[in-house]
Amino acid sequence: MPKIIITAQVQDPVKWEAGFRTHGDVFRTYTLRGPIQYTITGNEVALIMEPESPDAFTRAMESQATVEAMAFDGVKRETVKTFVQDKELVLDFHSKAGV
C-alpha cells in the first residue's frame, strides 16, 4: 500500500497539535494501516499515513468531518498538499554504487 504525505500551514502549531490529537473518530474513516507520523516546523506540518485504500482515503479527506476538523484546528486549507508515494528506490547496500 502506498504511503501518503500531507503538508500544510497552520495558524498556531500548538493549537493545531492539541486539536489534531482529538480527531481519532475522523482518522478511523481514513482506512489507515498504522499510526500517523507527523512533524511540526514553525507553522508548517507534515504527516505520513498509510491507508489501505487511497480512494477511500481521498473521499475521507474531502468529507465534511475532515473539513470541519481542519477548520477547528486552524489549518490553512489552501496550503494543503497531498503526495501519494507510488514509486520506490531499493538500494543494494552490498554494491559499491549503492543502487
Backbone torsions as a table, in degrees:
resi	resn	phi	psi	omega
1	MET	NA	138.4	179.6
2	PRO	-72.8	152.5	172.4
3	LYS	-93.2	153.6	179.9
4	ILE	-123.2	132.1	176.0
5	ILE	-108.3	131.9	176.3
6	ILE	-121.7	132.8	174.5
7	THR	-122.5	151.9	178.3
8	ALA	-165.1	161.4	170.4
9	GLN	-100.3	145.4	179.1
10	VAL	-125.8	155.0	-178.6
11	GLN	-69.7	-42.4	-177.3
12	ASP	-142.3	110.4	-174.8
13	PRO	-62.9	-32.8	179.3
14	VAL	-68.4	-45.5	177.6
15	LYS	-63.6	-42.2	179.9
16	TRP	-58.2	-50.2	-176.2
17	GLU	-63.9	-40.2	178.8
18	ALA	-61.6	-44.2	179.1
19	GLY	-69.5	-43.8	-179.0
20	PHE	-53.6	-41.8	-177.1
21	ARG	-70.2	-10.1	-178.9
22	THR	-98.0	0.0	-171.7
23	HIS	-99.6	34.2	-179.9
24	GLY	-55.0	-40.6	-180.0
25	ASP	-63.2	-37.8	178.3
26	VAL	-68.1	-45.4	-177.6
27	PHE	-64.7	-27.6	178.1
28	ARG	-64.1	-23.0	178.8
29	THR	-79.2	-6.1	-176.5
30	TYR	-86.0	-0.8	-178.5
31	THR	55.9	45.0	-175.6
32	LEU	-78.0	144.9	179.8
33	ARG	-95.3	-7.8	-177.3
34	GLY	-165.7	-167.9	-177.9
35	PRO	-68.6	159.2	173.8
36	ILE	-91.1	125.4	176.1
37	GLN	-101.8	140.9	179.6
38	TYR	-152.6	163.3	176.0
39	THR	-143.5	156.5	179.7
40	ILE	-128.6	128.6	174.7
41	THR	-131.4	109.8	-175.5
42	GLY	62.0	-124.6	178.1
43	ASN	-103.4	20.4	178.1
44	GLU	-111.0	139.5	176.8
45	VAL	-123.4	150.1	175.4
46	ALA	-136.6	133.1	-178.5
47	LEU	-125.7	147.3	173.3
48	ILE	-122.6	127.7	178.7
49	MET	-132.4	152.8	178.4
50	GLU	-125.6	90.1	-179.4
51	PRO	-81.9	151.9	174.7
52	GLU	-70.5	-33.1	-177.8
53	SER	-131.3	107.9	178.0
54	PRO	-58.3	-33.3	179.2
55	ASP	-67.4	-45.1	177.5
56	ALA	-63.4	-38.2	178.1
57	PHE	-60.9	-46.6	-179.4
58	THR	-60.8	-43.7	178.1
59	ARG	-62.0	-42.3	179.6
60	ALA	-64.8	-38.4	178.5
61	MET	-63.9	-29.1	-179.1
62	GLU	-92.3	1.1	-176.8
63	SER	-70.4	158.4	178.0
64	GLN	-62.0	-36.7	179.3
65	ALA	-61.3	-41.6	178.5
66	THR	-68.3	-43.5	178.4
67	VAL	-57.8	-44.7	180.0
68	GLU	-67.1	-40.6	179.1
69	ALA	-63.1	-43.6	179.1
70	MET	-63.5	-41.6	179.2
71	ALA	-63.5	-44.5	179.6
72	PHE	-60.7	-39.5	-177.4
73	ASP	-80.5	-9.8	179.6
74	GLY	84.5	27.9	176.3
75	VAL	-75.3	131.7	174.7
76	LYS	-81.0	93.5	-170.1
77	ARG	-53.3	-34.9	-178.0
78	GLU	-68.7	-12.3	-179.7
79	THR	-98.9	-3.9	-177.1
80	VAL	-67.8	127.8	175.7
81	LYS	-126.5	137.3	-179.6
82	THR	-121.0	130.4	-179.9
83	PHE	-124.0	120.9	176.0
84	VAL	-92.6	119.8	-179.0
85	GLN	-81.5	99.6	-175.6
86	ASP	-116.0	10.4	178.7
87	LYS	-130.3	156.7	-177.7
88	GLU	-145.7	142.5	173.4
89	LEU	-117.3	117.2	179.8
90	VAL	-100.6	123.3	-179.0
91	LEU	-91.0	141.4	173.1
92	ASP	-100.5	102.8	-175.5
93	PHE	-75.3	-3.5	178.7
94	HIS	-95.7	-9.5	-179.3
95	SER	-93.5	146.3	176.7
96	LYS	-65.3	-33.5	179.9
97	ALA	-72.8	-24.4	179.0
98	GLY	83.7	-0.6	-179.2
99	VAL	-125.5	NA	NA
